[in-house]
């Protein structure tokens, strides 16, 4: 408990909040559930005791590329999937503030009450980071709870160089971050924080007499069990505390900076190999995720990845190339699919490795070979190896 309190205080300082309370959650989904629950309590204070009433029409807003836990949370809290409104994104998969403004106005016109806006700082696939400050400005007239889902990208709060990516978080109502992502902590390590004093106890306390009786003869600020939903918990805070002690503030910042640099450098190498690979997004965000496609040289003249001929080839090749790399033991590289585009590769930089351009190229050589092998198998039953080249994935 002492360790958890100290870490909460450290993050209060990083967030520049006047007050902070929170807990170490069993993952980002639970953190997001908590943030939305607190937003529901602000908008509909009667629900906790009386339940939903006729005429209650809550609305929760999140980027269309935001984490699916927002939708799950709406289901669990009785808001319903229909009350979870996906907001359109821009070319970099970030929530459009003007689209949010329109969505909020439309919801009010339909008799709905804005309950919570979830700002995504690091979408799961592309690392897209919504502009927190711009979204908060849009939300001000509605008094809506603003929760920043920084499960993936919230680690930049440690870096003076890249903290700008969270500009505006100082005015948010709650914040989630998973140190087991950008900071390299072991799984699981997730923290939820709110700047609203007393909101946790108001939402979760039941004052069970056998545990939380008020006549205890000691400082009850350490008796935190009634201010969170969980009872028994793992001591997930300890791993972060030890890691921070070992690295120091400078080391924590350096780890983030190396992760961001790895992403930028990798994207640059992919760009240079335009005859074999294509970036999914022209620009990458600070959150270290680079999504890209392999394309066969024979079809590299086709600019549109959605062209049926190129789409079918790319979509077919990626899962088979992934299997080949995994069987070879060379690499496990994430593949995924979204929004009607073909399967793509997803590289995540981290601060634990200092990659060189040579290493990136060697890695992409192996990805290219595995993809080429799958492509040739699609065309013929006996793929030929390029002269003098030994495949890593037999």
N, C-alpha and C positions, 0 to 999 in steps of 0.2 A: 504493500500500500504506500509506503514511503517513497519507493522508487517510482511508482505510478504518479504520485503527486508531484514529484520533482520533474518528471518528464512533461507533465501537463503544464507546469510553470514555464519550462523551457520553451515549449511551443507557443505559449501565450506571448512570450517575448518576441519570438520569430514572427508571429502573426500580428504583432503590435496591438493586441486586444487589451482592454482595461480589465477584463475578467475572462477566465476560462475554466470550464469544468468538463469532465468527460471520462472516458475509460478505454481500455484496450479491448477491442471487439474481436470476435472469431472470424474476421474477414470484412472486406469492403461492403458486401451485401448487407450485413447486419448494421454497419455504420450508416449506410444510406437509408435503411429502414428506420433507424433511430431519428435521423434528420427529418424525414418526411413525417414521422409520428409527432415530432415537436411542432412542425408546421401545422399539422392537423389540429393540435391542441390550441395553437394561437388562433386559428381561423374558426374552430368549432369547439370552444372550451367545454360544452355540455356533453360531447360524445364520450369522454372518458368514463363518466358516471352513468349517463342515461342512454348511451348508444345513439345511432343515427336517427334523426327525426324526419318526418315527411317534409319535403321542401329543401332538405340539405342537398346541395349539389356541388361537391368539392371538385376541384380541378388541379392536377399536378402537371407541371410542364418540364420537359426534358428534350434535349437534342435528339433528333431521329437516329443519331449515331451514338447516343448515350448508352450506359450500361443497362442490361435487361433487368437488373435488380430493382430499378424504379418501377417497372411494370409489376413485378412480383410483389413489391411492397404495397402498391396500390390495391392489389388483390387481397393481401393479408389484412390490411387496415380497413377494409370495407369501402374503400374509395371506388374500387372496381377498375377493370381494365379500360372501360369507356371513359373513366375520369383521368386517365393517363394520356396526355396530349403531346404527341411528338412534334417538335418544331423544326422547320426546314433549316438546312445547313448551307454553307457557302462552298466554294470550290475546294476549300481545305478541310471540309467536314466539320466546321465549327458552327455552333448555333448562330443564326442571323438575328441580331438584336431587333431589327425592324420586323422580322417575321414573328418574333416573340411578342412585340408590341401589338401586332395585329391579332395574334392568338389570344392574348389576354383580353383585349377589347371584345373579341368575338365571344369568348367564354362568358363575360359579364352580360353581354347582350342576350345570351341564351339562358340567363338566370343562374349561371354557375358562379361559385366563389373561388377565386384563386387562392390556393392553399399552400403550395410550395413550388418554387422553381429550383430545379436541380441543374447546377452549372457543372459541365464536364471538363475537368482539367486533365486531359489525357484519355482519349477514347481507347477502348480495348484494342482495336485493330490498327488504326492509323496514328494514334497518339495525338489526335486533334485536341486543342485546348481552347475552349470557349473564352471569350474576353470577359473576365469577371466584372471589371469596372463598368463596362458598357451595359451589361445585363442588369447590374444592380441599379443603374440609373433608370432603366426601363421599368424596373419593379417598384421603385419608390412610391409612385402614386397609389399603388395597390396595397401597400403595407404587407406584402406577401413574404413569407419565410424564404430566405435564400440559402440553400445548402450547396456547398462546393464539394463535388465528388472528385477529390484528388487522389483516389486510390492508386492510380497509375502514375500520374504526373505531379502529385503534390510534393514530392521530394525536392523540387526546385526551391522550396522555401528555405533550404539550407544554403543555397548558393547566391551570394551577393551579385554574381555575374548574370544569373538567369532568373532571379526572383521576379523580375518584371513580368514574367509569364503568369504570375498570380496577382498582378496589380488589381486592387479592389477587394482582395480577400479580407483586408482589415475591416471592411464594412459588412461582411457576411455574417449570417446568424449561426452557421455551423460549417464544419470542415472535416473531411475524412482523408486519411492517408494510410497507405500500406508500405511500411519500411521494407517489407520483404520483396518489393518490386524495385524501384529505382535505387534504393539505398543498399540493397544486397543482403539484408538480414535474412536469417533462415525462416522458412515458412512455419507457423503463421505468425504474423506480427502486423496488427492493424489498429489504428487509433482513431477515435471519434472525439471531436471537441465542439463545444458550443460557447458562444460569447454571451449568451443570455443567462444571467444569474438566476439560479433557482429553478430553471426550466426542467432539468433532469429529475429532480426530486418531485416536482409538481406532476410530471408525467408518469413516473414509475412507482412512487412510494405508496405502499399499502399499510405501513405501520404495524406489521405483524408483531404482536406483543411479546411473543416468545424470543424474538431476536432484537427488535428495534424499540424496546420500551424506553420512554423518555427519561426515566429516573436513574439511568446509569451514571455512576459516579466518576466519569472520566470524559475527556474531550471526544465528543461523538463525531467530529469532523473526519476521523479515521474510520468510522463505521459506515463504509460507502455502499454496502450491499443494497440499501433501500432506494438508492438513486439510479440504479440501472436495472435492466430487465433480467439479466442472468443472476443465478445464485453462485454456484461453484464456477471458478474460472481457472484457466492455466495462467502461469506467471509469465505471460508473453512480454511484459514490459522489461523484464530483466535482460533479455538478449539485446534489446535496443540500448538500454542503459550501459551495458558493458561495451558494446560496439562504439557508442558515442564517447565513452571515457577513453577508449583505446585510440580512436582517431582524433578526437578533439574537434572543435568547431572548424578549424582549417581543413582537417582531413575529411570531414563530412562534406564540405563544400567541394573539395578536390575530387571526391568520388563522383559527385553529380556532374561536375564539369567534364570529367573524362568520359562519362556516359553520353553526354550531349555531343562531345567531339567525335566519339566513335560513330554516332549516327550520321553526323554531317559528313565525315570522311567517307563512310561507306556509300552514302548516297552519291557523292562525287565520283567514286569509282564506277558505280552502276551507270551513271550518266555518260562516262567516257566509253563504256562498252555498249554503245547504242545499237550496234549490229546484232547483239545477242540478248540484251536486257532493256527493259523500259520501266521507269518509275511510274507508280500508279498516280502519285500526286507530283505536280511540278515543283512544289516547295514542301519541305518538311517542317514540322513544328519543333519546339524545343524538346518535347517529350520524345525519348529515343526509340522511335519505331519507323522503319523504312519498308514500305510495301512495294513489290516489283514483280514484273513478269519476265519469264524467258520467252523469246520468240525465235523460231528457226530462221536461219539466214535466208532461206528460199522465200519466206513470207515477210521479211523485214520491210519490204516496200509498202506493205499495207499499213496505213497510219492509224486506222480506227480499230481498236482492240475488240470492238463489238461486231466487226465484220464477221459474218458467219464462218467463213473459211478459217480465219485466224482464231476466232473465239473457240471453235470446236477443238482445234489442235492444242491450244494453250490449256484449255479446261481438262483435256484428256491427259496431257503430259505430266502436269504438276503432281497429282497424287501418286502416279507410278514412279516418278523420279524420287519423290520423298521416300517411298517404300524401299527403293534401291539403296538410297543413302543410309537409311536406318539399318538395313540388312548388312551393309558393308561395315557398319560401325563407325563410319566417318563423321556423320553429323546428324543431329535431329534439328531440322529447320521447319519452323511453323509454316503451314499452308492454311489458307482460308478462302472464303468467298463472301461477297456482300453485294447487295443492291443490283443484282442481275448482271454482274461482271464475272468473267471467268476466274477460276482458281488462281490465286497469286501466292507468292512467297512473302514472308514477313520476318525481317531481321530486327532484333532488339539489341541495341548497344548496352553495355553495362560498364560501370566504373572500375571493375575488378581486373580488366585486361587493357593493356596498351597495344592496340592493333596498329600495324603498319600497312601502308598501301600495298606492299608486296604480299602480305598475308591475306588482305582482302581479295586481291586478284587470284591468289592460289585457291582461296575458298570458292570464288565464283567460277574458276576453272572446273572445279569438281561439280558444282551445281549445273554448269553448262553440259558437262559430260553426261551426267545422269539424265538430264532432260533430253539431250540428243539421242541417247540410247533408247529412251521411251518413245521418242518421235519416230525413230527408224523402225522400231518394233511395230508401231502402228501401221507403217507403210509396207513392211515386209516381215516375214517370219524369221529371217536370218540377218540381223543387223551386222554391219561391217564396222570394225574399229578403224579409226583414222590411223594412217601409217605412223608407226613410231610412238603411238600414244597408248598408255596402259590405263584402262579404266579403274577408278577406285571402287566402282560398284559393279561387280561381276554378276 
